[in-house]
Amino acid sequence: MSYLKFDKDLMINLEQSLPKEMLRTNKSGAYHCTTIVGCNTRKQHGLLVIPIPEMDDENHVLLSSLDETVIQHGAPFNLGLHKYQGDCFSPNGHKYIREFTCESVPKCTYRVGGVILSKEKVFISHENRILIRYTLLDAHSETKLQFRPFLAFRNANALCVENGNLNRHYDVVENGISCCLYAGYPTLYMQFNKAAEFVFQPNWYKGIEYVKDQERGYDYKEDLYVPGYFEVPIKKGESIIFSAGVSEVKSRSLTALYNKELSVRTYRTSFYNCLKNSAQQFYYKRGKDNYLLAGYPWFGVRARDMFIALPGCTLAVDDVPMFHEMMATASKALEKWILKGERDAVIKEIDKPDVLLWVVWALQQYAKMVSIEECRKRYGELISLIIDSISKSKIPNLFLHDNGLLYTNGRETVVSWIDAENWEKRPIIPRSGYLVEFNALWYNALRFAVEHVFITPETAAIADRLTTLADTAAVSFKEMFLNDYGYLFDYVDTNYADWSVRPNMLFALSLDYSPLDKSERKKALDVVTRELLTPKGIRTLSPKSHGYSPTYLGNEEQRAYAYYQGPARPWLMGAYADAYLRLFGLSGVSFLERMLIGFEEEMSNNCIGSISELFDGNPPFTGRGAISFAANVGEILRVLSLLKKYDHI
């Protein structure tokens, strides 16, 4: 039985099936994303969505969808599904769906009278090509299939309207056609593994609506161009493969290409396997460089997110070589930023003041999960450079004060992961001064470097200096952040201390080196457990704190103001689990395992097999935001890895 299986009753009920989305990627930035019934509900949905670096840093939808029609005895049965004005869905192909599974690849089974047809999709790794295999499982008479491609050729964050600038020309290629609707775009090749007749019948399908964009207050109506249709006969037991890509392919190679790709798939037969599959979908290879995308369908590569997600998305799935590859790429960018002040073209926000602290955290996880000796050998120089640069206040907007703590100015610009901005690009939550997680990470980095990096006789003087600095920071940290109610201030600036109960204090409780003693950590963790813990992660603000807004809904402005005012973030469960296990050890394992049940439930919700960006802070804790978020997937994988170690005790 498939781990991810949805039956007829759910599939034909659009209220239940439309919110469920599926995602496939090529590990080089391209993706296919839609709902499990094949109805696009976001402008970012599409059958073939690819980055085009020659144009910009955005993704572009080339092929929006492909409508299939089964023809028997001259009667057409269209399997497609689109939404139009007035809650009108057409042509209602979902009523023919009998089952959807996603164990190895997304597979949809249709039944039209005596015809049973399956559809399976794979994305070719590191190639801008998607393959769809149609297999006629049963039929009692002659059957033909028609395919209508809905073309967009637009930015994934824009919409297409009927226009006269479109190039209707197409060229005949082997078992298909090629076309390019607008200058600057690559040519799209649509081919089959057997002879297919193409009938040129150009038409605009107007007023297609995307309900998710409508809910979010964005423009949501689009016109899509259909150049005509392909027609292919199919026999019982036969499989036909459709290819859409930006280069021509030999049609006779499509079957072997499909089978080869299928053979390297991680079967989604468990919670862990789902997350492993999802983690690898964030891999982004660009030329010789390797990155980690922050999420789908609209995030690119963001420095802080990359380092938070990196240990879980690579080391926790036993992909140490990919950690090395991504860190090799990142190290070059980091050194350019630290030594020359040059921002990287791909890794965005590398200039944020806390990024280097997260780099050391990620390398510390490598030391624990792989080898401290290997960490020192590979990354010792980078860690030394980071510690030296921060301790000498060489990093913009990150100042080391005499009290041993780090200070940053966040009144005019966002400086931390709590980065919501208003329409003036000013921080909605202006965290400024001494930030609690900055200084928890800093203290941890100092102790880690002293114990594991600066251990040679030649570096003894540096180690002594950093030890003294860490001792000073420890005293100052308690004086600065620990309040009379047993938890930690979120930030302190001059005479102002922010009393909001936020999750940032977790890092002072979870890191290997904490300036707090055990009783202080327990009191603070009790507050987090009581006020912030949910089945879907850690709230960004306590319901008891001023401004609590648990639901991430409304227009862009409303969502921006609610973003960090209560919705829960799954990735913070990593720090929570670290803190809990540090305090309770083996006796805390069963509690954390129970908490993970809420995330396993998500494998069948929202983006199936992955974890959404955030969840409402109140029941029923609905998933919102980006449908698949790397930091969430990575940190839950890391928690699973932590708990697995206790199985061997």
Secondary structure, DSSP 8 states (H G I E B T S, - for coil): --SSEEEHHHHT-HHHHTT-EEEEE-SBS-EEEEETTS---STT-EEEEEE-TTT-SSEEEEEEEEEEEEEETTEEEE---EEETTTEEES-GGGGEEEEE-SSS-EEEEEETTEEEEEEEEE-TTSSEEEEEEEEEE-SS-EEEEEEEEEEEEETTS-----S-----EEEETTEEEE-SSTTS--EEEEESS--EEEEEEEEEEEEE-HHHHHTTS--EEEEEEEEEEEEEE-TT-EEEEEEESS---GGGHHHHHHHHHHT-----SHHHHHHHHHHHTEEEETTEEEE--EETT---BHHHHHHHHHHHHGGGT-HHHHHHHHHHHHHHHHHHHHH----SSSBTTTSTTHHHHHHHHHHHHHHHT-HHHHHHHHHHHHHHHHHHHHTT-STT-EE-TTS-EEB--SSS--SS---B-TTS-BSS---BEEHHHHHHHHHHHHHHHHHTS-SGGGHHHHHHHHHHHHHHHHHHHHHHB-TTSSB-SEEETTEE-----GGGHHHHHSSS-SS-HHHHHHHHHHHHHHTEETTEEESS-TTSTT------SSHHHHHHHTTSS-EEGGGHHHHHHHHHHHHGGGGHHHHHHHHHHHHHGGGSSBTTS--SEE-SSTT--EESSSEEHHHHHHHHHHHHHHHHHTT-
